[in-house]
Amino acid sequence: MVGIGIQLMQGFESVIALCGEIPNTIATVSIALAYMACIILWNRDPGRWQSRMRNLGRMALSNYLVHTLPGMLILGVLLEDNSRKLILVFVLCVWAAQLFWTERWLSRYRFAPIEWLWRVATYWKVEPNRSI
């Protein structure tokens, strides 16, 4: 997280990125071990966040399209701005909205909208999508 803050303050300059490469390479093993420890702890006590992440996975294609298409339209066409700061803010806002939207959608429906269309096209059979 410190590295992101430094990059943001420096405007994502390449010199800062190159200087950060050496500590990054050295810390790779310890970070991998820390990720493994977090995953182990995460799975010991399934809670609300784990449920939300699971739901995001169930709606991966729909969320990807909801994230990408408006992002390309808003950032690339309307604002004509591809600064990393704006992209980071946009991604975090859309991701937070998807956490909320995904939970609401899956409480009413069995499948995400695009996943449901994909399933219909695959099996050539319209399945009911409403939750029972």
Secondary structure, 3 states (H helix, E strand, C coil): CHHHHHHHHHCCCHHHHHHHHHHHHHHHHHHHHHHHHHHHHHHHCCCHHHHHHHHHHHCHHHHHHHHHHHHHHHHHHHCCCCCHHHHHHHHHHHHHHHHHHHHHHHHHECCCHHHHHHHHHHHCCCCCCECC
